[in-house]
Amino acid sequence: MNVGTLQQIEDLRREHAGLTSLVRREHATFVAGTISVEATAGDQEAISDAFEIEILIPSTFPKDLPQVKEIGGRIPTEFGHVNPDGTLCLGVPIELRRAFSEMPTLAGFVENLVVPYLYAFVIWQKEGRHPFGEADHGNEGIARHYVDALKLADELSALAVVTFLAEHGYRGHLDCPCGSGAKSRACHGAELLHLWRTHNRSTLRADVLAVLDVCLRKFGSSIPKGLATRITRLDAAWKLWPKSELPAQSWGGFQDHRRKRRS
Amino acid sequence: MAIDTERFSRFLEAVASEIDIPPGKYKEAVERYTAVARWLEEGRYPGASGKPRIFTQGSFRLGTVVRPIRDGVEADYDIDLVEELLIGKGSTTPQAVKTMVGDRLREHETYRRLLDAEGRRCWTLEYSEQDGVGFHLDVLPAVPDPPSPTNSAISITDKGLAGYSWSASDPNGYANWFEGIHARAILVQKQAIFRSAPSHYASVERVPNHEVRTPLQRAVQLLKRHRDMYFSDPKRSPYAPISIIVTTLAAQLYDNDRDLLSTLSAIATTLLDYSPLLDGQSLPPSLSIAGLIRREADGTWYIGNPVNPDENFADRWHLDNQARARAFFGWIRILKHDLVEVFGDTSRQVVEERLSKSMGSRAVSGHVDLLFPARHVVTAPQVSISSPAKPWRRE
């Protein structure tokens, strides 16, 4: 764990003096205790509450983001946003990255990601509604995020976008992957650039697989050949799947490529 | 209001982490003994067929290291390194084996300086470190001693009053047995560690064993620390149960319990169930069949090495009028009081005092809030939420 992270942990505990428990392991540092949540959202009601949480700060922070558990037993599974291992599901990975990039410190992580989640829980518990909406579970939520954020037509366009980013990064002079025909810089340039900056190789790869999974299930063999070819190329470069985990359905150019590789 | 099991377990886990060897210190220890191992490997050992096998044993091998406390002060860590020379037992003597290893250590300028006087079974290198907490690195010379059921048995050297002799041991066999006991928990832990830092490890399999701490390892650590504190009184200390007994019994009573409190509770309760043996009474069939602790007809005690039943860890328990046996059961009774029953108390002050007394205040004080969450928290400034993420769920 680097010095910068150690300093951020100190800053976090100074800002939230209730986080009294500190445990250092080799793979992570655990900070636990009570945080107070004083928050308002736009013109929605203000809340004043306190939660017991445990924050796992990986030794690879900020490459890997912290994981948070609510340890006071207040959040029931009915809320729908707690993972089986007890960690709070604060948002789809790319959203976490986006929010974190706005204030890339541990204190910022708590303020921008943990507090809003707890706020949403308090409102949900009082009024039975989700003040900020909910992302669909699993890969659907990830794919939908791209569709909503870039106002795309469907998940196939989302697949085109993430594949494009994985293949080219941000290239303003290339045609925008949304399929509009305009150049990137004249179309979704700003969003693409932001996505490119926010992602790292492993998060981008994970999102490609997630969106592809949704597309395979929803569109199956009607994935356009051009898109399939690009994914084939990406697989050749990045080895998206180990041989044992090839997607079950056959579609377009992908199977051809695998057959070629085996021979 | 009773505090719940998850809370207690989380608290105990935090205390166990405090008494564990810190990650930085562990790295230092590995550097030290790896350097010694490399030096020993390159030595000339007349009669040996190939390089010696060098490996750790004891708490560094099993992942049950606790920060040593002697006379109430932090003391040096003990590292055990076995050097198994590949020489036939019949073609050498214990003295020759011991001497060869000592000579090799002395050939190194630094190790010659760090070497302590010859020990009964080992050569000891004393490291003092900048932070004041050093290491005692014991190098135990040995030769293979096949055949054995585990195929890993060795003979170590023993320097007694009457001269050198061989002593049977099987640290690799024991370590393999121990690992088998909590293998499933190890895998669960590795998965959790991998998930917490996916960019750090190539795969779950690549998470190193030494980063894992299962409830069994944590229980052994807590037992050992409680023992060190309980037996710190000089009148009691000669009769403290040796670590191999604590570790072996705990492992035999570990039933893949997922949480630490259940693990400790099962160990303490079942061991106490063996205490009728002190008065020569018999045990219920389930316990006597398990036979973790046996009392023989002649009044002596038996706690067998699971990989070598000929080895009796409790062979001194009957001495001084059963002193060690009585000390053991007296200690377990107090341990159950201090680490299991304590959580029935609802007063923060009482609980904190009892735990600090039995485990050391440094290990306990930072984590009492986990048991008794602060009611009045220092208020953080108000947050104005804008562009929040939508809550999600992985599956």
Interface residues (C-beta under 8 A of the other chain):
Chain A: E15 H16 A17 G18 T20 S21 L22 V23 R24 R25 E26 H27 A28 F30 A32 G33 T34 I35 S36 V37 E38 A39 T40 A41 G42 A46 A50 E52 E54 L56 P58 S59 T60 K63 D64 Q67 I71 G72 G73 G80 H81 V82 N83 P84 D85 L88 C89 L90 G91 V92 E95 L96 R98 A99 E111 N112 L113 V115 P116 Y117 Y119 A120 H130 F132 G133 E134 A135 D136 H137 G138 G141 H145 N200 S202
Chain B: D4 E6 R7 R10 E13 A14 S17 E18 P22 P23 Y26 A192 I193 R195 S196 A197 P198 S199 H200 V207 H210 E211 R213 G366 H367 D369 L370 P373 A374 V377 V378 T379 A380 P381 Q382 V383 S384 I385 S386 S387 P388 A389 K390 P391 W392 R393 R394 E395
